Amino acid sequence: MPAADDLFRPTSPAGRPGTGEPKPVEHKSVEPRAEAAVRAVPDEPEADVDGTDARGRGGSARRPSGRVRHDEKMTVYVTSDELLDLEHARLSLRRAHGLAVDRGRLVREAVAMVLEDFEAHGQDSALVRRLTQE
């Protein structure tokens, strides 16, 4: 368990002797780890020469909002297993593909995919099939 000084240490390069400010804590790792490069997922996929994005969709496709300030809020209750599955998917995206996304971004992407499929296929969409099976 870290001490209070470790939790509330200054993050600026202060810590100069004689100023009364604490020195930054130096953490020494036992052995350096080689980590894969992790990158944040871009807000909008780049368009190819033919006008489609990386997913093969044209410009009129539904897109999630990405990393913007969201004015609306919706609360969704999930089971602990569903939350663990969502977190597992988020960590798998980071580990296997180097994509750093938060749970909200992951859910917005999933909602956009389902709604796009529903608009394109209507009665034959995966959403209708799954909801009628319940």
Z-matrix of the N, CA and C atoms (Angstrom, degrees):
N
C 1 1.448
C 2 1.530 1 107.92
N 3 1.326 2 118.69 1 126.27
C 4 1.467 3 120.24 2 -179.50
C 5 1.525 4 111.13 3 -71.22
N 6 1.308 5 115.65 4 151.14
C 7 1.462 6 121.58 5 177.74
C 8 1.522 7 109.42 6 -77.14
N 9 1.327 8 116.15 7 164.27
C 10 1.466 9 121.21 8 -179.81
C 11 1.525 10 111.12 9 -60.27
N 12 1.343 11 117.14 10 -35.11
C 13 1.467 12 119.64 11 178.79
C 14 1.519 13 111.79 12 -63.07
N 15 1.337 14 117.24 13 -32.97
C 16 1.463 15 120.34 14 178.14
C 17 1.516 16 111.27 15 -71.99
N 18 1.335 17 116.60 16 -36.94
C 19 1.462 18 120.19 17 -178.19
C 20 1.518 19 112.70 18 -73.77
N 21 1.318 20 117.31 19 -34.97
C 22 1.462 21 120.61 20 -173.72
C 23 1.517 22 112.78 21 -112.27
N 24 1.312 23 116.47 22 30.45
C 25 1.465 24 119.65 23 179.44
C 26 1.528 25 109.57 24 -75.85
N 27 1.332 26 117.65 25 151.60
C 28 1.464 27 119.97 26 179.11
C 29 1.525 28 110.53 27 -67.74
N 30 1.306 29 115.12 28 146.03
C 31 1.459 30 119.81 29 179.17
C 32 1.521 31 112.14 30 -99.72
N 33 1.318 32 117.16 31 -6.45
C 34 1.464 33 120.22 32 177.72
C 35 1.524 34 108.98 33 -85.52
N 36 1.329 35 117.24 34 163.99
C 37 1.463 36 119.83 35 -179.09
C 38 1.517 37 111.91 36 -76.40
N 39 1.325 38 119.20 37 33.22
C 40 1.466 39 122.51 38 178.89
C 41 1.515 40 108.40 39 -68.13
N 42 1.284 41 117.20 40 -129.19
C 43 1.456 42 121.16 41 174.34
C 44 1.516 43 113.32 42 61.82
N 45 1.326 44 117.03 43 30.56
C 46 1.460 45 119.89 44 178.53
C 47 1.525 46 109.17 45 -81.39
N 48 1.322 47 118.20 46 142.60
C 49 1.467 48 120.41 47 178.92
C 50 1.516 49 110.75 48 -61.10
N 51 1.345 50 115.50 49 139.75
C 52 1.456 51 120.47 50 176.44
C 53 1.511 52 114.26 51 86.68
N 54 1.314 53 120.00 52 -4.05
C 55 1.464 54 121.34 53 -179.77
C 56 1.515 55 112.14 54 -97.49
N 57 1.323 56 117.47 55 -4.39
C 58 1.449 57 120.26 56 -178.58
C 59 1.515 58 113.65 57 80.42
N 60 1.319 59 116.46 58 -0.25
C 61 1.458 60 120.55 59 179.69
C 62 1.522 61 108.94 60 -93.37
N 63 1.321 62 116.80 61 141.48
C 64 1.466 63 118.51 62 -179.23
C 65 1.520 64 111.64 63 -68.66
N 66 1.318 65 113.89 64 150.72
C 67 1.462 66 119.20 65 176.18
C 68 1.523 67 108.87 66 -76.03
N 69 1.326 68 118.16 67 143.48
C 70 1.462 69 119.81 68 176.05
C 71 1.526 70 110.83 69 -61.84
N 72 1.312 71 115.51 70 143.16
C 73 1.454 72 120.87 71 179.81
C 74 1.522 73 108.78 72 -77.03
N 75 1.320 74 116.29 73 130.61
C 76 1.458 75 120.41 74 177.88
C 77 1.511 76 108.35 75 -98.15
N 78 1.315 77 115.67 76 121.71
C 79 1.451 78 120.88 77 178.85
C 80 1.523 79 108.56 78 -98.96
N 81 1.321 80 115.14 79 126.40
C 82 1.463 81 120.33 80 178.98
C 83 1.520 82 107.96 81 -108.55
N 84 1.304 83 115.85 82 124.75
C 85 1.461 84 118.60 83 178.10
C 86 1.517 85 109.06 84 -86.31
N 87 1.307 86 115.15 85 151.26
C 88 1.452 87 120.74 86 -179.06
C 89 1.522 88 110.21 87 -66.24
N 90 1.315 89 116.23 88 -48.90
C 91 1.458 90 120.29 89 175.69
C 92 1.523 91 108.18 90 -143.31
N 93 1.307 92 117.88 91 138.49
C 94 1.463 93 119.49 92 -178.29
C 95 1.527 94 111.25 93 -66.77
N 96 1.330 95 115.33 94 139.83
C 97 1.459 96 120.45 95 178.42
C 98 1.523 97 108.72 96 -101.52
N 99 1.292 98 114.89 97 140.33
C 100 1.459 99 120.32 98 174.59
C 101 1.519 100 106.76 99 -90.40
N 102 1.336 101 116.70 100 109.29
C 103 1.453 102 120.67 101 -178.65
C 104 1.524 103 110.29 102 -102.60
N 105 1.313 104 114.96 103 145.32
C 106 1.458 105 119.59 104 176.47
C 107 1.520 106 108.85 105 -70.18
N 108 1.296 107 116.02 106 148.96
C 109 1.455 108 120.12 107 178.21
C 110 1.524 109 109.17 108 -67.62
N 111 1.320 110 115.90 109 125.29
C 112 1.461 111 121.37 110 179.24
C 113 1.513 112 107.12 111 -109.53
N 114 1.320 113 115.15 112 133.17
C 115 1.463 114 118.92 113 179.97
C 116 1.512 115 108.82 114 -127.03
N 117 1.300 116 114.60 115 147.96
C 118 1.457 117 119.58 116 175.43
C 119 1.521 118 108.83 117 -71.83
N 120 1.309 119 115.55 118 145.29
C 121 1.458 120 120.32 119 -179.87
C 122 1.520 121 108.25 120 -73.52
N 123 1.341 122 118.49 121 131.45
C 124 1.465 123 119.76 122 178.51
C 125 1.519 124 110.80 123 -63.60
N 126 1.338 125 115.69 124 150.82
C 127 1.457 126 120.50 125 -178.24
C 128 1.515 127 112.52 126 -65.20
N 129 1.310 128 118.42 127 -41.99
C 130 1.456 129 121.70 128 -179.15
C 131 1.521 130 108.81 129 -127.88
N 132 1.334 131 117.62 130 133.10
C 133 1.463 132 119.31 131 177.19
C 134 1.516 133 110.99 132 -63.60
N 135 1.325 134 114.84 133 144.81
C 136 1.464 135 119.13 134 179.41
C 137 1.526 136 109.75 135 -73.91
N 138 1.314 137 116.65 136 141.57
C 139 1.467 138 121.30 137 -179.31
C 140 1.525 139 109.93 138 -82.27
N 141 1.322 140 115.75 139 142.38
C 142 1.456 141 121.38 140 175.68
C 143 1.521 142 109.55 141 -81.04
N 144 1.312 143 116.71 142 -179.35
C 145 1.458 144 122.38 143 -179.43
C 146 1.529 145 111.13 144 -62.15
N 147 1.339 146 117.41 145 -36.09
C 148 1.465 147 120.39 146 -177.29
C 149 1.528 148 113.56 147 -82.66
N 150 1.340 149 118.19 148 5.25
C 151 1.464 150 121.17 149 176.97
C 152 1.511 151 114.37 150 91.59
N 153 1.327 152 117.38 151 -0.96
C 154 1.452 153 119.44 152 176.84
C 155 1.514 154 108.94 153 -97.90
N 156 1.333 155 115.01 154 155.27
C 157 1.453 156 118.22 155 178.57
C 158 1.523 157 109.86 156 -86.86
N 159 1.337 158 116.88 157 -171.82
C 160 1.460 159 121.46 158 -176.68
C 161 1.525 160 112.26 159 -62.94
N 162 1.319 161 117.43 160 -20.79
C 163 1.455 162 120.91 161 179.88
C 164 1.526 163 112.01 162 -92.09
N 165 1.337 164 117.63 163 1.61
C 166 1.452 165 120.74 164 179.58
C 167 1.512 166 113.47 165 83.88
N 168 1.337 167 117.20 166 12.01
C 169 1.457 168 120.38 167 -178.76
C 170 1.519 169 109.91 168 -95.58
N 171 1.294 170 115.10 169 150.77
C 172 1.456 171 120.25 170 177.15
C 173 1.513 172 111.25 171 -80.76
N 174 1.314 173 117.21 172 -177.06
C 175 1.447 174 122.23 173 -176.50
C 176 1.516 175 114.80 174 -68.82
N 177 1.328 176 119.36 175 -19.71
C 178 1.453 177 120.65 176 -177.52
C 179 1.520 178 112.74 177 -89.92
N 180 1.320 179 118.63 178 5.92
C 181 1.466 180 122.29 179 -176.94
C 182 1.518 181 110.23 180 -70.67
N 183 1.309 182 114.95 181 151.92
C 184 1.466 183 121.90 182 176.67
C 185 1.518 184 108.64 183 -68.51
N 186 1.321 185 116.20 184 135.32
C 187 1.459 186 120.99 185 179.47
C 188 1.517 187 109.40 186 -129.20
N 189 1.329 188 117.17 187 143.22
C 190 1.454 189 119.30 188 175.25
C 191 1.516 190 110.13 189 -70.34
N 192 1.308 191 116.89 190 162.10
C 193 1.463 192 120.88 191 -174.05
C 194 1.516 193 113.44 192 -72.40
N 195 1.322 194 118.76 193 -22.80
C 196 1.462 195 119.68 194 177.34
C 197 1.510 196 112.55 195 73.93
N 198 1.324 197 116.09 196 -149.90
C 199 1.461 198 121.24 197 -175.37
C 200 1.524 199 110.51 198 -93.64
N 201 1.300 200 115.17 199 77.70
C 202 1.456 201 122.04 200 175.02
C 203 1.512 202 107.68 201 -129.62
N 204 1.311 203 116.54 202 169.05
C 205 1.463 204 120.27 203 175.65
C 206 1.519 205 107.43 204 -73.79
N 207 1.318 206 115.63 205 124.91
C 208 1.450 207 120.79 206 -178.95
C 209 1.521 208 109.39 207 -98.32
N 210 1.335 209 115.85 208 124.45
C 211 1.463 210 120.80 209 -178.16
C 212 1.521 211 112.54 210 -87.00
N 213 1.294 212 117.57 211 -21.37
C 214 1.462 213 121.51 212 -177.80
C 215 1.520 214 109.68 213 -107.76
N 216 1.329 215 114.73 214 148.25
C 217 1.450 216 119.84 215 -179.94
C 218 1.518 217 109.43 216 -130.21
N 219 1.317 218 115.28 217 141.95
C 220 1.450 219 121.24 218 177.01
C 221 1.525 220 107.16 219 -135.57
N 222 1.300 221 117.05 220 130.34
C 223 1.454 222 120.71 221 178.41
C 224 1.518 223 109.12 222 -98.24
N 225 1.301 224 116.17 223 130.83
C 226 1.458 225 122.03 224 178.77
C 227 1.517 226 107.43 225 -124.48
N 228 1.313 227 115.90 226 128.59
C 229 1.457 228 120.75 227 177.40
C 230 1.516 229 109.04 228 -95.36
N 231 1.323 230 115.65 229 132.90
C 232 1.457 231 121.79 230 -179.95
C 233 1.520 232 108.46 231 -128.50
N 234 1.315 233 115.57 232 160.29
C 235 1.460 234 119.45 233 175.52
C 236 1.523 235 109.25 234 -75.72
N 237 1.312 236 115.99 235 165.76
C 238 1.461 237 118.72 236 178.54
C 239 1.529 238 110.88 237 -64.19
N 240 1.336 239 117.41 238 -34.18
C 241 1.465 240 120.14 239 177.24
C 242 1.527 241 111.42 240 -65.86
N 243 1.339 242 117.07 241 -40.79
C 244 1.469 243 120.22 242 178.35
C 245 1.522 244 110.97 243 -65.35
N 246 1.317 245 116.88 244 -38.85
C 247 1.460 246 120.27 245 178.30
C 248 1.527 247 110.79 246 -66.61
N 249 1.319 248 116.81 247 -40.66
C 250 1.460 249 119.85 248 176.99
C 251 1.521 250 111.34 249 -64.98
N 252 1.342 251 117.15 250 -39.48
C 253 1.467 252 120.37 251 176.94
C 254 1.526 253 111.11 252 -63.07
N 255 1.317 254 116.42 253 -40.68
C 256 1.465 255 120.88 254 178.80
C 257 1.529 256 110.56 255 -64.79
N 258 1.316 257 116.50 256 -44.02
C 259 1.466 258 120.55 257 178.95
C 260 1.531 259 110.55 258 -66.64
N 261 1.314 260 117.31 259 -37.79
C 262 1.460 261 121.04 260 177.21
C 263 1.531 262 110.50 261 -62.77
N 264 1.325 263 116.62 262 -42.79
C 265 1.473 264 120.04 263 177.88
C 266 1.517 265 110.66 264 -62.86
N 267 1.333 266 117.15 265 -41.64
C 268 1.468 267 121.28 266 179.55
C 269 1.524 268 110.52 267 -61.95
N 270 1.335 269 116.20 268 -45.19
C 271 1.467 270 119.63 269 -179.93
C 272 1.527 271 111.86 270 -69.56
N 273 1.322 272 117.24 271 -34.25
C 274 1.468 273 120.56 272 177.15
C 275 1.528 274 110.88 273 -66.20
N 276 1.336 275 116.85 274 -39.59
C 277 1.468 276 120.11 275 176.45
C 278 1.521 277 110.25 276 -61.05
N 279 1.315 278 116.40 277 -39.14
C 280 1.465 279 120.28 278 -179.74
C 281 1.529 280 111.14 279 -70.21
N 282 1.334 281 116.08 280 -45.92
C 283 1.466 282 120.61 281 -176.10
C 284 1.528 283 111.98 282 -71.21
N 285 1.314 284 117.22 283 -50.65
C 286 1.461 285 120.54 284 -172.28
C 287 1.520 286 113.64 285 -83.27
N 288 1.336 287 116.98 286 -30.19
C 289 1.460 288 119.52 287 -173.87
C 290 1.525 289 113.63 288 -119.53
N 291 1.336 290 117.33 289 -4.00
C 292 1.460 291 120.67 290 -179.84
C 293 1.516 292 113.37 291 67.99
N 294 1.356 293 117.88 292 27.34
C 295 1.459 294 122.16 293 -178.13
C 296 1.521 295 109.96 294 -104.12
N 297 1.314 296 117.11 295 116.59
C 298 1.459 297 121.56 296 179.64
C 299 1.528 298 108.68 297 -93.86
N 300 1.319 299 116.25 298 105.29
C 301 1.462 300 121.41 299 177.73
C 302 1.520 301 108.88 300 -129.48
N 303 1.321 302 116.24 301 149.02
C 304 1.454 303 119.14 302 174.67
C 305 1.520 304 109.13 303 -92.03
N 306 1.323 305 116.21 304 172.23
C 307 1.464 306 119.87 305 -176.79
C 308 1.521 307 111.78 306 -63.43
N 309 1.332 308 117.38 307 -37.95
C 310 1.464 309 120.33 308 179.00
C 311 1.513 310 111.98 309 -61.59
N 312 1.322 311 116.49 310 -42.98
C 313 1.463 312 120.66 311 178.87
C 314 1.520 313 111.14 312 -64.48
N 315 1.324 314 115.62 313 -40.39
C 316 1.457 315 120.53 314 178.55
C 317 1.527 316 111.15 315 -62.79
N 318 1.322 317 116.90 316 -42.36
C 319 1.468 318 120.91 317 179.09
C 320 1.525 319 110.86 318 -67.62
N 321 1.340 320 118.11 319 -41.84
C 322 1.466 321 120.34 320 178.49
C 323 1.516 322 111.50 321 -62.35
N 324 1.342 323 117.27 322 -38.58
C 325 1.473 324 120.94 323 176.66
C 326 1.528 325 110.34 324 -63.39
N 327 1.330 326 116.68 325 -44.51
C 328 1.461 327 120.62 326 -179.06
C 329 1.525 328 110.90 327 -64.25
N 330 1.325 329 117.19 328 -41.95
C 331 1.466 330 120.83 329 178.55
C 332 1.526 331 110.27 330 -63.30
N 333 1.321 332 117.42 331 -43.14
C 334 1.466 333 120.85 332 179.07
C 335 1.526 334 110.92 333 -61.47
N 336 1.332 335 117.02 334 -40.72
C 337 1.467 336 120.12 335 179.58
C 338 1.525 337 111.09 336 -65.20
N 339 1.330 338 117.28 337 -43.42
C 340 1.465 339 120.98 338 -178.64
C 341 1.521 340 110.61 339 -66.41
N 342 1.330 341 117.59 340 -43.26
C 343 1.463 342 120.40 341 -179.25
C 344 1.523 343 111.60 342 -67.87
N 345 1.327 344 116.96 343 -35.68
C 346 1.468 345 120.19 344 177.15
C 347 1.525 346 110.51 345 -64.89
N 348 1.336 347 116.44 346 -42.67
C 349 1.460 348 121.04 347 177.61
C 350 1.533 349 110.57 348 -64.05
N 351 1.327 350 117.07 349 -39.59
C 352 1.467 351 121.23 350 179.21
C 353 1.525 352 111.23 351 -64.72
N 354 1.339 353 116.91 352 -43.21
C 355 1.462 354 120.78 353 178.82
C 356 1.537 355 111.40 354 -65.51
N 357 1.329 356 116.68 355 -36.50
C 358 1.463 357 120.10 356 -177.09
C 359 1.530 358 112.89 357 -78.89
N 360 1.337 359 117.95 358 -35.11
C 361 1.458 360 120.61 359 -171.98
C 362 1.529 361 114.34 360 -116.44
N 363 1.313 362 118.24 361 -10.16
C 364 1.456 363 121.71 362 176.64
C 365 1.507 364 113.52 363 52.34
N 366 1.319 365 116.36 364 -117.23
C 367 1.462 366 123.32 365 -176.51
C 368 1.532 367 112.54 366 -60.43
N 369 1.325 368 117.00 367 -27.19
C 370 1.467 369 120.88 368 -178.65
C 371 1.529 370 112.79 369 -93.02
N 372 1.319 371 118.56 370 7.81
C 373 1.463 372 121.30 371 -177.13
C 374 1.527 373 110.90 372 -73.55
N 375 1.308 374 114.70 373 158.56
C 376 1.468 375 120.72 374 178.53
C 377 1.521 376 110.60 375 -62.89
N 378 1.326 377 117.81 376 -34.02
C 379 1.462 378 121.44 377 179.87
C 380 1.520 379 110.63 378 -62.26
N 381 1.328 380 118.06 379 -48.63
C 382 1.461 381 121.74 380 -179.98
C 383 1.533 382 110.13 381 -63.48
N 384 1.325 383 116.62 382 -43.05
C 385 1.475 384 120.03 383 179.79
C 386 1.520 385 110.80 384 -60.24
N 387 1.324 386 117.57 385 -46.10
C 388 1.473 387 120.82 386 -177.68
C 389 1.525 388 111.30 387 -68.31
N 390 1.334 389 117.27 388 -40.12
C 391 1.467 390 119.37 389 -178.83
C 392 1.521 391 112.23 390 -70.76
N 393 1.325 392 118.53 391 -30.48
C 394 1.455 393 120.14 392 178.50
C 395 1.531 394 112.23 393 -80.18
N 396 1.313 395 117.72 394 -15.62
C 397 1.465 396 121.26 395 177.49
C 398 1.528 397 111.93 396 -78.05
N 399 1.311 398 117.62 397 -21.96
C 400 1.471 399 120.75 398 -175.60
C 401 1.493 400 112.12 399 -76.19
